[in-house]
Amino acid sequence: MPENQTETAPKKGYVYIAGAGPGDPELLTMKAHRVLRDADVILYDDLVSPDLVEQYPGEKIYTGKRKDSHHFEQDEINQEIVRHALRGRTVVRLKGGDPFIFGRGGEEISTLRQHGIGYEIIPGITAAHGASAYTEIPLTMRKVSSSVAFCTGHPVNKIQVPDTDTIVYYMVASSVHDVLDMVAAKGRSGSTKVAVVQHATRYNQQVFTGTLDEFRSRERAVYSPALLIIGDNIAQFIESSWYSKKKKVLMAGGESRRYGDAGYVRIPFPCRKSATADLEAVKACMEGLDDYSMLFFQNKSSVKYFFKYLFEHGRDVRHLAPMSICTPSQAAAAELATYGIIPDFCLESHSWAGLSGLLCKEGIENEQVLLPFTGNVDEAMVGELRDAGNKVTPLGVFVHAPQQEEASIDLAFIDEIYFASPGCVRNFRAMYTSIPERIILTPADDRTAEEMRKQFGR
């Protein structure tokens, strides 16, 4: 922590940039677990297991980024980290894999240095290491591979082909054939071994192997997240790896000691419906915009989804004319500009004063504030607005359900489902109309068994 802080100045927070590992929640390090347990704010990525994050009490902010679908841009993530740290909060920036291996951790610490914010880096198991272990494909092996390189599959015009025995390419879902063509063009033999690992270390991990020539002639269909491994070390791969032999059990609603030994992969499944925006509350606010004197946008995403609903309810920016518009974020201000709006107040703080000092400076008090938010409302921000004498109405315009664009669970990979209660059976039935007959259903007790018979006839 900085040693030159005065006793009267508000204390800056502290930031941990931590790796969550490649997918299996049990690969989280003990140190990452400790800091997550004590965090005030957790900013987590798309490839971080939502069930892992849910066990910790801090405020959770989803910052997922996938190709052509960014919930937060990197600059806005940097600003969110800084904003919370300047308010004295302990922040964990939780990233899939390792922060310093294609994780943009370097960009984030550069921002923290600029603002004099203390930080630590907690390494995580990177996807290449996880995929290697869970597929039994060694990245190095005596007399076969004495060198390995990590590369990315994009941008396509900058694909590298290093002269190493083994090459691992990250982020290749949309460019795997471009990578393979480049590897072939650099002189690698068509008989060179190739493996694609999808969802490495997760319950639905899949491995596809062949030669360079065979893969180049295959249909172009690889699904994210995917890792490409090239090298003769792949000859060690066997279909019945230690991980593939484990029984995959979906733990619907709870845990059970019966699955405690090494023969099982336990997949947590909270069995609750995904949260979304409260459409009734959104409708009421859109119809009652005249009741508010100020719009306070929590972040860029809140701007995007607020205007989505504004237009859907037959209104446009003219209906906001009587209101002051405020945001604590330059990224949100930039998003407002896309709708032709310049905020009356942009309260981005890079000083010790924080939001409360800026509210006082700008005279923002006794306002009727509508505060659209996405994910989780920033309770500390709401508190500071209310302390300044404002009446605040939080409005959830989008509550992110992690990975909601995909099926929650792919039952094709599940061997057994354990139901912890009758309520879990009913909730599961609402999400899945049927369960393949080959999947074993196991109830926690007689009441749960009766509900299983009622809902699934089994």
C-alpha positions as CSV (number, residue, x, y, z in Angstrom):
1,M,0.0,0.0,0.0
2,P,1.2,3.6,-0.6
3,E,3.0,4.9,2.5
4,N,2.4,8.6,1.8
5,Q,-1.3,8.7,2.5
6,T,-2.3,11.3,5.1
7,E,-4.5,10.2,8.0
8,T,-7.2,12.7,6.8
9,A,-7.3,11.5,3.2
10,P,-9.7,8.7,2.3
11,K,-7.8,5.4,2.0
12,K,-7.4,4.0,-1.5
13,G,-8.5,0.4,-2.0
14,Y,-6.4,-2.5,-3.1
15,V,-6.7,-4.6,-6.3
16,Y,-6.0,-8.3,-6.8
17,I,-5.7,-9.4,-10.4
18,A,-6.3,-13.2,-10.2
19,G,-6.5,-16.2,-12.5
20,A,-9.5,-18.5,-12.0
21,G,-8.0,-21.3,-14.1
22,P,-9.3,-22.8,-17.3
23,G,-12.7,-24.0,-16.3
24,D,-12.8,-26.6,-13.5
25,P,-13.7,-24.6,-10.4
26,E,-11.5,-26.8,-8.3
27,L,-8.4,-25.5,-10.1
28,L,-8.7,-22.2,-8.3
29,T,-5.6,-21.5,-6.1
30,M,-5.9,-21.3,-2.3
31,K,-4.7,-17.7,-2.4
32,A,-7.3,-16.7,-5.0
33,H,-9.9,-18.3,-2.8
34,R,-8.7,-16.3,0.2
35,V,-8.9,-12.9,-1.5
36,L,-12.2,-13.7,-3.1
37,R,-13.6,-14.5,0.3
38,D,-12.6,-11.0,1.6
39,A,-13.4,-9.0,-1.6
40,D,-15.8,-6.1,-1.7
41,V,-16.1,-6.2,-5.5
42,I,-15.5,-9.1,-7.9
43,L,-15.2,-8.3,-11.6
44,Y,-15.3,-11.6,-13.5
45,D,-15.0,-12.8,-17.1
46,D,-17.2,-14.9,-19.3
47,L,-15.1,-18.0,-18.9
48,V,-15.1,-17.9,-15.1
49,S,-17.6,-20.4,-13.7
50,P,-20.6,-18.5,-12.3
51,D,-21.0,-21.1,-9.6
52,L,-17.5,-20.4,-8.5
53,V,-18.2,-16.7,-8.2
54,E,-21.6,-17.1,-6.5
55,Q,-20.1,-18.6,-3.3
56,Y,-18.4,-15.4,-2.4
57,P,-20.2,-12.5,-0.7
58,G,-18.7,-9.5,-2.6
59,E,-20.6,-7.3,-5.2
60,K,-20.3,-9.2,-8.5
61,I,-19.9,-7.4,-11.8
62,Y,-19.9,-9.5,-15.0
63,T,-17.4,-8.1,-17.5
64,G,-17.5,-10.8,-20.1
65,K,-15.9,-10.4,-23.5
66,R,-16.4,-12.8,-26.4
67,K,-15.8,-12.2,-30.1
68,D,-18.4,-9.6,-31.4
69,S,-20.2,-9.7,-28.0
70,H,-18.6,-7.4,-25.4
71,H,-20.6,-6.7,-22.3
72,F,-17.8,-4.4,-21.2
73,E,-15.0,-3.0,-23.4
74,Q,-11.5,-3.3,-21.9
75,D,-11.2,0.5,-21.2
76,E,-14.4,0.4,-19.3
77,I,-13.2,-2.6,-17.3
78,N,-10.1,-0.6,-16.4
79,Q,-12.3,2.3,-15.3
80,E,-14.5,0.1,-13.2
81,I,-11.5,-1.3,-11.3
82,V,-10.1,2.2,-10.7
83,R,-13.5,3.6,-9.6
84,H,-14.1,1.0,-6.9
85,A,-10.5,1.1,-5.7
86,L,-10.5,4.9,-5.4
87,R,-13.5,4.5,-3.1
88,G,-11.5,2.4,-0.7
89,R,-12.8,-1.0,-1.7
90,T,-11.0,-4.3,-2.1
91,V,-11.3,-5.4,-5.7
92,V,-10.7,-8.8,-7.2
93,R,-10.4,-8.8,-11.0
94,L,-11.0,-12.5,-11.7
95,K,-10.0,-13.7,-15.1
96,G,-10.2,-17.1,-16.9
97,G,-6.9,-18.9,-17.0
98,D,-3.9,-16.8,-16.1
99,P,-3.9,-13.0,-16.1
100,F,-0.6,-12.7,-17.9
101,I,-1.2,-15.2,-20.6
102,F,-3.5,-13.5,-23.2
103,G,-5.4,-12.2,-20.2
104,R,-4.8,-8.4,-20.6
105,G,-3.5,-8.3,-17.0
106,G,-0.6,-6.1,-18.2
107,E,-3.0,-3.4,-19.5
108,E,-4.9,-3.4,-16.2
109,I,-1.8,-3.0,-14.0
110,S,-0.7,-0.2,-16.2
111,T,-3.9,1.7,-15.4
112,L,-3.5,0.9,-11.7
113,R,0.0,2.3,-11.7
114,Q,-1.2,5.5,-13.3
115,H,-3.6,6.1,-10.4
116,G,-1.2,5.0,-7.7
117,I,-3.4,2.1,-6.6
118,G,-1.8,-0.9,-4.9
119,Y,-2.2,-4.3,-6.5
120,E,-1.1,-7.9,-6.5
121,I,-1.1,-10.5,-9.3
122,I,-2.3,-14.0,-8.4
123,P,-1.4,-16.5,-11.2
124,G,-3.8,-19.1,-12.4
125,I,-3.6,-22.3,-14.4
126,T,-3.6,-21.3,-18.0
127,A,-5.7,-23.1,-20.6
128,A,-2.7,-24.9,-22.2
129,H,-1.7,-26.4,-18.9
130,G,-5.2,-27.5,-18.0
131,A,-5.9,-29.0,-21.4
132,S,-2.6,-30.8,-21.4
133,A,-3.3,-32.4,-18.0
134,Y,-6.9,-33.3,-18.6
135,T,-6.3,-34.8,-22.1
136,E,-2.9,-36.5,-21.2
137,I,-1.2,-34.6,-24.1
138,P,2.2,-33.6,-22.6
139,L,3.4,-30.2,-23.9
140,T,7.0,-31.4,-23.5
141,M,8.3,-34.9,-23.6
142,R,11.8,-36.3,-23.7
143,K,12.9,-37.2,-27.2
144,V,9.7,-35.9,-28.7
145,S,9.2,-32.2,-27.7
146,S,11.8,-30.1,-25.9
147,S,10.2,-26.7,-26.7
148,V,6.7,-25.2,-26.7
149,A,5.2,-21.9,-27.7
150,F,1.9,-20.2,-26.8
151,C,0.3,-18.1,-29.6
152,T,-3.1,-16.7,-30.4
153,G,-5.3,-17.4,-33.5
154,H,-6.1,-13.8,-34.2
155,P,-5.8,-11.4,-35.8
156,V,-5.5,-13.6,-38.8
157,N,-3.0,-11.3,-40.6
158,K,-0.6,-11.6,-37.6
159,I,-0.7,-15.4,-36.9
160,Q,2.8,-16.5,-35.8
161,V,4.3,-19.9,-36.5
162,P,7.3,-20.3,-34.2
163,D,10.0,-22.9,-34.8
164,T,9.2,-25.1,-31.7
165,D,8.3,-28.7,-31.3
166,T,4.9,-28.0,-29.9
167,I,2.7,-25.0,-30.6
168,V,-0.4,-24.1,-28.6
169,Y,-2.9,-21.6,-30.2
170,Y,-5.4,-19.9,-28.0
171,M,-8.7,-18.4,-29.2
172,V,-9.0,-20.3,-32.5
173,A,-12.8,-20.9,-32.7
174,S,-13.2,-18.7,-35.7
175,S,-9.7,-19.0,-37.2
176,V,-8.5,-22.6,-36.8
177,H,-8.3,-23.3,-40.5
178,D,-6.4,-20.0,-41.1
179,V,-3.9,-21.1,-38.4
180,L,-3.5,-24.5,-40.0
181,D,-3.0,-23.1,-43.4
182,M,-0.3,-20.8,-42.1
183,V,1.4,-23.7,-40.3
184,A,1.4,-25.7,-43.5
185,A,2.7,-22.7,-45.5
186,K,5.6,-22.5,-43.0
187,G,6.7,-26.0,-44.0
188,R,5.2,-28.3,-41.4
189,S,4.6,-31.8,-42.7
190,G,1.0,-32.7,-43.5
191,S,1.4,-35.7,-41.2
192,T,2.1,-33.5,-38.2
193,K,-0.3,-34.4,-35.3
194,V,-3.0,-31.9,-34.5
195,A,-5.5,-31.7,-31.6
196,V,-8.4,-29.4,-30.9
197,V,-9.6,-29.2,-27.2
198,Q,-12.9,-27.6,-26.6
199,H,-14.1,-26.6,-23.1
200,A,-10.8,-27.7,-21.5
201,T,-11.1,-29.1,-18.0
202,R,-14.9,-28.7,-18.0
203,Y,-17.4,-31.5,-17.7
204,N,-18.1,-31.2,-21.5
205,Q,-14.5,-31.2,-22.6
206,Q,-14.0,-32.7,-26.1
207,V,-10.9,-33.6,-27.9
208,F,-10.5,-34.0,-31.7
209,T,-7.3,-35.4,-33.1
210,G,-5.9,-36.0,-36.6
211,T,-3.1,-34.8,-38.9
212,L,-2.5,-31.4,-40.3
213,D,-3.7,-32.5,-43.7
214,E,-6.8,-34.1,-42.3
215,F,-7.8,-31.1,-40.3
216,R,-7.3,-28.7,-43.2
217,S,-9.8,-30.7,-45.2
218,R,-12.5,-31.0,-42.5
219,E,-15.6,-28.8,-42.1
220,R,-14.8,-25.5,-40.5
221,A,-16.7,-25.9,-37.2
222,V,-15.0,-25.3,-33.9
223,Y,-16.8,-23.9,-30.9
224,S,-15.5,-21.5,-28.4
225,P,-13.7,-21.8,-26.1
226,A,-11.2,-23.9,-28.0
227,L,-7.5,-24.6,-27.9
228,L,-5.4,-25.9,-30.8
229,I,-2.3,-28.0,-30.1
230,I,0.2,-28.9,-32.9
231,G,3.1,-31.4,-32.5
232,D,4.1,-35.0,-32.4
233,N,3.6,-35.2,-28.6
234,I,-0.1,-35.6,-29.4
235,A,0.7,-39.2,-30.3
236,Q,0.5,-39.8,-26.5
237,F,-3.3,-39.0,-26.5
238,I,-5.7,-41.9,-25.7
239,E,-9.4,-41.8,-25.8
240,S,-9.7,-43.2,-22.3
241,S,-7.8,-40.6,-20.5
242,W,-8.0,-40.4,-16.7
243,Y,-10.6,-37.5,-17.0
244,S,-12.8,-39.2,-19.5
245,K,-13.2,-42.2,-17.2
246,K,-14.8,-40.1,-14.5
247,K,-18.6,-40.2,-14.1
248,K,-20.1,-36.8,-14.7
249,V,-22.7,-36.0,-12.0
250,L,-24.9,-32.9,-12.1
251,M,-25.5,-31.7,-8.6
252,A,-28.9,-30.0,-8.9
253,G,-29.3,-27.8,-5.9
254,G,-26.8,-29.2,-3.5
255,E,-24.0,-31.6,-2.6
256,S,-23.9,-35.2,-1.3
257,R,-21.2,-37.3,0.4
258,R,-22.0,-40.2,-1.9
259,Y,-20.0,-38.5,-4.7
260,G,-16.9,-37.8,-2.6
261,D,-14.4,-40.2,-4.1
262,A,-12.1,-39.8,-7.1
263,G,-14.4,-41.5,-9.6
264,Y,-16.7,-38.5,-10.1
265,V,-16.8,-35.1,-11.6
266,R,-19.3,-33.0,-9.7
267,I,-20.9,-30.2,-11.7
268,P,-22.6,-27.6,-9.5
269,F,-26.0,-26.6,-10.8
270,P,-28.0,-24.2,-8.6
271,C,-31.2,-25.0,-10.4
272,R,-32.7,-21.6,-10.4
273,K,-34.2,-19.6,-13.1
274,S,-32.1,-16.9,-14.8
275,A,-32.7,-13.4,-13.6
276,T,-33.6,-10.7,-16.2
277,A,-34.8,-7.2,-16.1
278,D,-38.0,-6.5,-14.1
279,L,-40.1,-5.6,-17.1
280,E,-43.0,-4.3,-15.0
281,A,-40.7,-1.9,-13.2
282,V,-39.1,-0.9,-16.5
283,K,-42.6,-0.2,-18.0
284,A,-43.6,1.9,-14.9
285,C,-40.5,4.0,-15.0
286,M,-40.8,4.6,-18.8
287,E,-44.3,5.7,-18.3
288,G,-43.4,7.9,-15.3
289,L,-40.2,9.6,-16.5
290,D,-41.7,13.0,-15.6
291,D,-41.4,11.9,-11.9
292,Y,-37.6,12.1,-12.1
293,S,-35.4,15.1,-12.2
294,M,-32.1,13.2,-12.9
295,L,-31.0,10.1,-14.8
296,F,-27.8,8.6,-13.3
297,F,-26.2,5.9,-15.4
298,Q,-24.1,3.5,-13.4
299,N,-22.0,2.4,-16.4
300,K,-21.9,2.0,-20.2
301,S,-24.1,-1.1,-20.3
302,S,-26.8,0.7,-18.3
303,V,-27.0,3.3,-21.0
304,K,-27.3,0.7,-23.8
305,Y,-30.1,-1.2,-22.2
306,F,-32.0,1.8,-20.9
307,F,-32.2,3.2,-24.4
308,K,-33.3,-0.2,-25.7
309,Y,-36.3,-0.1,-23.4
310,L,-36.9,3.6,-24.0
311,F,-37.3,3.0,-27.7
312,E,-39.3,-0.2,-27.2
313,H,-41.9,1.8,-25.2
314,G,-42.3,4.3,-28.0
315,R,-40.2,7.1,-26.5
316,D,-37.0,8.8,-27.6
317,V,-34.4,11.3,-26.3
318,R,-37.0,14.2,-26.4
319,H,-38.7,12.7,-23.3
320,L,-35.5,13.1,-21.4
321,A,-35.2,16.9,-22.0
322,P,-36.4,18.0,-18.5
323,M,-34.0,15.7,-16.8
324,S,-30.3,16.2,-15.8
325,I,-28.2,13.3,-17.0
326,C,-25.2,12.2,-14.9
327,T,-22.7,9.4,-15.0
328,P,-19.5,8.5,-13.1
329,S,-17.9,6.9,-16.2
330,Q,-16.2,8.3,-19.3
331,A,-17.2,5.1,-21.1
332,A,-20.9,5.7,-20.2
333,A,-20.5,9.3,-21.4
334,A,-19.1,8.1,-24.7
335,E,-22.1,5.7,-25.0
336,L,-24.5,8.5,-24.4
337,A,-22.8,10.4,-27.2
338,T,-24.0,7.7,-29.6
339,Y,-27.5,8.8,-28.8
340,G,-26.7,12.5,-29.3
341,I,-26.5,13.2,-25.6
342,I,-23.8,15.1,-23.7
343,P,-24.2,14.4,-19.9
344,D,-24.7,17.4,-17.7
345,F,-22.3,15.9,-15.2
346,C,-19.5,13.3,-15.7
347,L,-18.3,12.6,-12.2
348,E,-15.4,10.3,-13.0
349,S,-13.1,10.6,-10.0
350,H,-9.3,10.2,-10.2
351,S,-8.7,11.9,-6.8
352,W,-9.1,11.2,-3.1
353,A,-12.4,13.1,-3.0
354,G,-14.4,10.3,-4.6
355,L,-18.1,10.5,-5.7
356,S,-19.4,12.2,-2.5
357,G,-17.0,15.1,-3.0
358,L,-18.0,15.5,-6.6
359,L,-21.7,15.4,-5.7
360,C,-21.1,18.2,-3.2
361,K,-19.0,20.2,-5.7
362,E,-21.6,20.0,-8.4
363,G,-24.5,20.7,-6.0
364,I,-26.3,17.4,-6.8
365,E,-28.8,17.2,-4.0
366,N,-32.5,16.9,-3.4
367,E,-32.9,15.3,-6.8
368,Q,-35.4,12.5,-7.8
369,V,-32.8,10.1,-9.3
370,L,-33.6,7.2,-11.6
371,L,-30.5,4.9,-11.6
372,P,-30.6,2.3,-14.4
373,F,-28.1,-0.5,-13.7
374,T,-27.0,-3.8,-15.2
375,G,-25.9,-6.9,-13.2
376,N,-25.8,-5.7,-9.6
377,V,-26.7,-2.2,-8.4
378,D,-23.7,-0.4,-6.9
379,E,-25.1,-0.1,-3.3
380,A,-22.2,2.1,-2.3
381,M,-23.0,4.6,-5.1
382,V,-26.7,4.5,-4.1
383,G,-25.7,5.2,-0.5
384,E,-23.6,8.2,-1.5
385,L,-26.4,9.7,-3.6
386,R,-28.8,9.3,-0.8
387,D,-26.4,10.8,1.7
388,A,-26.4,13.9,-0.4
389,G,-30.2,14.2,0.1
390,N,-31.3,12.6,-3.2
391,K,-34.1,10.1,-3.5
392,V,-32.8,7.2,-5.6
393,T,-34.8,4.6,-7.6
394,P,-32.6,1.8,-8.8
395,L,-33.9,0.2,-12.1
396,G,-32.5,-3.1,-13.3
397,V,-32.5,-2.9,-17.1
398,F,-30.5,-6.0,-17.6
399,V,-29.4,-8.7,-15.1
400,H,-26.8,-10.8,-16.8
401,A,-27.3,-14.6,-16.6
402,P,-23.8,-15.9,-17.3
403,Q,-23.4,-17.7,-20.6
404,Q,-27.2,-17.3,-21.2
405,E,-26.6,-17.5,-24.9
406,E,-25.8,-21.1,-24.5
407,A,-27.7,-24.0,-22.9
408,S,-26.9,-24.0,-19.2
409,I,-25.9,-27.6,-19.2
410,D,-25.3,-30.0,-22.1
411,L,-27.0,-33.2,-20.9
412,A,-25.2,-35.2,-23.6
413,F,-22.2,-35.2,-21.3
414,I,-24.0,-36.0,-18.1
415,D,-24.1,-39.5,-16.6
416,E,-26.2,-38.9,-13.5
417,I,-28.3,-36.1,-11.9
418,Y,-28.6,-35.7,-8.2
419,F,-31.6,-33.7,-7.0
420,A,-31.2,-32.1,-3.5
421,S,-35.0,-31.3,-3.0
422,P,-38.4,-31.4,-4.6
423,G,-38.1,-27.7,-5.5
424,C,-34.9,-28.5,-7.5
425,V,-36.8,-31.1,-9.5
426,R,-39.6,-28.7,-10.3
427,N,-37.2,-25.9,-11.3
428,F,-35.2,-28.3,-13.4
429,R,-38.4,-29.5,-15.1
430,A,-39.1,-25.9,-16.1
431,M,-35.8,-25.6,-17.9
432,Y,-35.6,-29.1,-19.4
433,T,-38.8,-30.8,-20.6
434,S,-37.1,-34.2,-20.7
435,I,-34.0,-36.1,-19.5
436,P,-32.4,-38.8,-21.7
437,E,-33.2,-42.3,-20.4
438,R,-29.5,-43.2,-20.1
439,I,-29.0,-40.6,-17.4
440,I,-29.4,-41.9,-13.8
441,L,-31.7,-39.8,-11.6
442,T,-30.9,-39.9,-7.9
443,P,-33.1,-38.2,-5.3
444,A,-31.8,-36.9,-1.9
445,D,-34.9,-38.4,0.0
446,D,-38.3,-39.9,-0.5
447,R,-40.1,-36.6,-1.0
448,T,-37.7,-35.7,-3.8
449,A,-38.1,-39.2,-5.3
450,E,-41.9,-38.7,-5.4
451,E,-41.5,-35.3,-7.2
452,M,-39.1,-37.0,-9.7
453,R,-41.9,-39.5,-10.5
454,K,-44.4,-36.7,-10.9
455,Q,-42.3,-34.5,-13.1
456,F,-40.3,-37.1,-15.1
457,G,-42.2,-40.4,-14.6
458,R,-39.0,-42.0,-13.2
